[in-house]
């Protein structure tokens, strides 16, 4: 029998299983992403979607729950919703148990491809994988999509990766960092490698330093049991910040295929200079928020939130060195934290100033070095500051000004896609370019474990900062030498 063709040209009866299908990630991100893909008719035509969780729901109850959450995010097109609802079903089982996985296998029935998205705690990955294998759901047509964090350190990451790798081949594993699905992050790769303009300047001869900031205005809140175990270092720097650093710093891959891109990212991670007891106090900042005001609202301190003593950091900043020819001498300044004044994810590439000012003393204070700013959230934009002449006449001669050249290609009023839309679509297609390979994960953990050990060896405990400020005062001092400063 000839297989039906999907709307996007794919064939076969495809199945998506959302483990943790009634949880926050599924309802807030994954199912809305699937809905928008349905709106654009990008889902495989025969795709069936099964939410799996322990909650006592049936298919009708699950569809009602999903519809309610979609309504909070968008004006739902009824025709698109009806198409998506026809794909949706639900199964209440414990997927870490063999009998639960077998019930899922019976529910799914025949299929040509199976994608299992693990929207559950990473601690459940090993037992869930064993149960799926026992139920015959880990064959060559199965793809396992894993959410971060994979482990808490290198040792636990290796153990988790080994447990997943015992049931499927590495080529069947899709490790998600949703930042890689953002349009602007992908545009960074295009900007570097599809234009002759930037790449010749992308090195220590032209770039003074790079800043990467992931700032959150949110407090830890109800996530504190998880967060208190991980902290900002393991929760944000190990994945999001280091992935962005890799995309900025990597060499041109031999081609835009999964392994070529990820080979270059691994080289960057392996070139990161380790932190030691001797330099960790000077080149890193570790902070924990106390009571303050964020966006006009009073916030309690972290210790009041968790209700117990804790040395977990809610803010990290560090000066990172990449020991290779391209980046020798160029510092990368990374920072992330909770309860900060502004919600922002931003990459700043600060170029060096011109070697000589030909315009005279009157323009000395007006001269500013070029700066490339890549905003990922809350807005997605790329802008390059360039020096131009001020319009008009002046008795003092030529006057200069810095103006932004916007590279934002978003259509006015266009909906900004959820990063998971791209990643889910790539998982269905088997394209692993924007997913993280096992050696990437482990190289990142090796670096992060070194930071944690250096903190412990040097006795570095979190310095306090008031909620609503940009971390401890030492964060400004970290970048201050040579007249540098964090972009405000």
C-alpha positions, 0 to 999 in steps of 0.5 A, a space after each residue: 500500500 502506498 503511504 499517504 503524503 503529509 502536507 509538508 511532503 513527508 510520508 507515513 503514520 507519525 506519532 508524537 508522545 509528550 511525556 509530562 503532557 499535562 505539565 507546565 512545559 507541554 501546556 505553555 510551550 509544546 502544545 502551543 508550538 504544535 498548534 501554530 505548526 498546525 495553523 501553518 499546515 507544517 505538521 505531518 498529515 498523519 501525525 497523532 499526538 499522545 499526552 502521557 502523564 499521571 493525571 486522571 484525565 481522558 482524551 476529552 478532558 485533555 483536549 479541553 485542558 489544552 484548549 484552555 491553555 491555548 486561549 491564554 496565548 492566542 486567538 485560536 482559529 477554530 478550524 486549526 484547533 479542530 484539526 489539532 484536536 483530532 490528533 490529540 489523545 491522552 493516557 494516564 500511566 506511570 511511564 517509568 514502569 514497564 506496564 505503563 509503557 506497554 499500555 502506551 504501546 497498545 494505545 499507539 498501535 501501528 506507526 512508521 515513526 515515533 518521537 518521544 518528547 521527555 517533558 519530565 524531570 531528567 531524573 526520570 530519563 533512565 527509568 522511562 527509557 528502560 520501560 520504553 525499551 521493554 515495551 518495544 518502543 525504542 526501535 530504529 524509527 524512534 527519536 528521543 527528544 531530551 530537555 535540559 538539564 541532562 545531569 547536575 554535573 559531569 558524572 550524573 550527565 554521563 550516567 544519564 547519557 549512558 542510560 539513554 544511549 543503552 536503548 537507542 543509537 546516538 543518532 536517535 537522540 535529540 537534546 534540546 536547548 530551546 535557545 538554538 531554535 530562536 530565529 535570531 540565534 540562527 540569524 547569527 550563523 547566517 550573519 557570520 557565514 553568509 556574508 563576507 562583511 563580518 567574518 574577516 573582522 571576527 577575531 582578536 585583531 578587530 574585536 575588543 570583547 564580547 558580552 553575553 547576558 541572560 537576565 531575568 526579572 522573575 524570582 525563583 518562586 515555586 521552582 526553588 526545590 529544583 533551583 536550590 539544587 542547581 543554581 544559576 551556574 548549572 541552570 543557565 550557564 551550563 547550557 544557554 550561555 555556553 551555547 551562545 558563546 559557541 555560536 559566536 566563537 566557533 570556526 566556520 563548519 565544513 558545511 551546514 550539517 549536524 556533525 560539522 556544526 557541532 564539531 566546531 562547537 565542541 572545539 570551542 568548549 574544549 578551548 575554554 580556559 579552566 578556572 582555578 583556585 588562583 583566578 576564580 575570585 578575580 574572574 568570577 562573581 557569585 551572587 544571591 539576591 536579598 529583598 528589593 524592588 523589581 518593576 515597582 514590586 517589593 520582592 523577598 530575598 532568596 533565603 525568605 523564599 526557600 525558608 532555609 539556609 542556602 549558599 545557592 547562587 542566583 547570579 553569576 558573572 565571569 570573564 572567560 578566555 578562549 585559548 585559540 588563535 582566533 580569540 587569544 586576548 579577547 575576553 568573553 563576559 558572561 552574566 545571568 541572574 534572577 530578580 534583575 532590573 530588566 528581562 533581556 537575552 543579548 549578545 554584544 560584540 564590541 569592536 576595537 576603536 579606530 587606530 587614529 582619529 583624523 577628525 580632530 580634538 572636537 570629535 574625540 568624545 564623539 568617537 565610539 567603536 562599532 558595536 554589534 548587538 544581537 537581542 534574543 528577548 524580549 524582542 529579537 533584533 540585530 543592530 550594528 552601530 556605525 559612526 556617521 556625520 551629524 546633519 547640518 553645518 557647524 562652526 566647529 567643523 565636522 561633528 560625528 554621531 553613532 547610529 544603529 543600523 538595524 538588521 531586523 527582518 521581522 515583518 511589522 505585526 508578524 507573530 514571533 515564533 516559539 523556539 520550540 516550533 522550529 525544534 519540533 519540526 526538525 525532530 520530525 524531520 530527523 535534522 539534528 543540526 540545532 540539537 546538542 550532541 553528547 560530547 557537547 553536553 559533557 564538555 560543558 559540564 566539565 567546564 562548569 564542574 571546574 568553576 564549582 570546584 574552584 569556588 569550593 577550593 577558594 571558599 567563594 560564597 555568594 555575595 548579596 545583591 538587592 533584587 532589582 539591581 544588576 548583581 553584586 557590585 563586583 560584577 561591574 568591577 569584573 568588566 571595568 578594566 580598560 574602560 569597558 562596561 556592561 551594556 545598559 
